[in-house]
Amino acid sequence: MKPAAFDYYRPQSLDEALSLLAQYAGDAKPLAGGQSLIPAMNFRLATPAVLVDLNALSELSYINDGPDAVRVGGMTRQRTVERSATIAARTPLVTETMPFIAHPAIRNRGTIGGSLAHADPAAELPAVMLALNAGFTLRSSTGTRTVSSDDFFVGLFTTAVQPVELLTEILIPTTSARSGYAFQEISRRHGDFALVGVAASVTLDEQGLCTAARIGLLSVGDRPMLARHASAVLIGQTPSADTIEAAATAAATDDIDPSSDIHASAKYRRQLAKVLTKRTLTVAFDRVRSRG
Ligand SMILES: Cc1cc2nc3c(=O)[nH]c(=O)nc-3n(C[C@H](O)[C@H](O)[C@H](O)COP(=O)(O)OP(=O)(O)OC[C@H]3O[C@@H](n4cnc5c(N)ncnc54)[C@H](O)[C@@H]3O)c2cc1C
């Protein structure tokens, strides 16, 4: 057997799952799609004593539309999110991004909650949730709390989710008529983890001034990074080519701290971050303007 020995539970309700996590505290790991956890266990990078399999919890698989946000259950498969008409209509940046995540076979099993809780700094969805300012509902056997995307990603493969908690729901704000969005990434082959990726969400007022801009970058640090300096360059401005260039430069120089590895040098990652920030902002602003 490749993984270390573990005990296995398949709870039939959320309450039962949360009780098991409370009972085994730091020794238990939730199993969602298994697309990251099982390989990590097979390599013995993860050696949980107990697996709490969430796959029988149909109550955590849903996409519900609301006035200001779409609520997505943590166990909703990535492929379901990708194909959802509600997501496409209400928060299209998510739909645009989904095909970049791995391959269809992996998205058939992988869940939205698993990707976000895993918090791989090279993963697409964490950067997108930062750009959209999503909220995260965390439940334990003793209560429920909501964490903003700014506070959710705390380090390398580390989030605000405590060992006794589950990420049960993601609140994804809907895209307004005056908002635009875009996602782009560069990877060696389609489906590979990206060398760098950028997700942008912007808003213009009636005069064409930028009132909001959130830019999430992936593969440029130990976690998905929000480009605050780049946003500051854009807010209150008419987004001309020069302004977008200045914002992209700020993103690449002030907002990220990429490292070199076998896939790319830090210098190359900064260059990609600049180019992709420029491209995504240009597309995002054009999308608002094209709606008039
Ligand atoms: C070949 C390959 C290529 C891939 N390429 C990409 C890629 O390009 N981009 C990308 O983003 N991803 C990629 N992935 C990862 C894939 O998207 C995974 O599906 C995802 O990272 C984890 O989701 P999962 O549902 O499989 O979670 P699991 O593997 O089951 O769990 C991952 C971690 O999250 C925890 N967890 C899961 N659900 C919850 C929850 N609801 N609450 C609290 N903790 C939870 C688990 O305990 C575990 O620690 C790839 C995977 C493979 C195998």
The ligand as an ORCA input file, in Angstrom:
! r2SCAN-3c Opt
* xyz 0 1
  C      -2.432     15.892    -12.611
  C      -3.069     17.017    -11.836
  C      -3.024     18.298    -12.360
  C      -3.610     19.346    -11.648
  N      -3.539     20.615    -12.195
  C      -4.119     21.633    -11.528
  C      -4.097     22.950    -12.065
  O      -3.586     23.207    -13.164
  N      -4.672     23.938    -11.333
  C      -5.259     23.690    -10.117
  O      -5.758     24.625     -9.493
  N      -5.319     22.472     -9.607
  C      -4.764     21.425    -10.271
  N      -4.820     20.174     -9.735
  C      -5.446     20.001     -8.400
  C      -6.952     19.817     -8.513
  O      -7.579     21.030     -8.904
  C      -7.564     19.372     -7.184
  O      -8.875     18.954     -7.469
  C      -7.672     20.378     -6.060
  O      -6.455     20.977     -5.741
  C      -8.117     19.717     -4.767
  O      -9.473     19.468     -4.791
  P     -10.042     18.106     -4.283
  O     -11.505     18.277     -4.190
  O      -9.527     16.998     -5.101
  O      -9.472     18.060     -2.766
  P      -8.692     16.918     -1.987
  O      -7.499     16.471     -2.743
  O      -9.639     15.873     -1.517
  O      -8.255     17.766     -0.710
  C      -7.246     18.770     -0.810
  C      -6.988     19.367      0.587
  O      -8.089     20.175      0.996
  C      -8.698     19.657      2.186
  N     -10.142     19.810      1.991
  C     -10.843     19.363      0.927
  N     -12.113     19.791      1.004
  C     -12.202     20.498      2.153
  C     -13.269     21.224      2.779
  N     -14.501     21.302      2.233
  N     -13.019     21.865      3.956
  C     -11.775     21.827      4.498
  N     -10.729     21.175      3.947
  C     -10.953     20.528      2.786
  C      -8.224     18.206      2.296
  O      -8.204     17.755      3.628
  C      -6.833     18.311      1.698
  O      -5.923     18.809      2.650
  C      -4.248     19.103    -10.407
  C      -4.319     17.789     -9.896
  C      -3.747     16.753    -10.604
  C      -3.844     15.366    -10.033
*
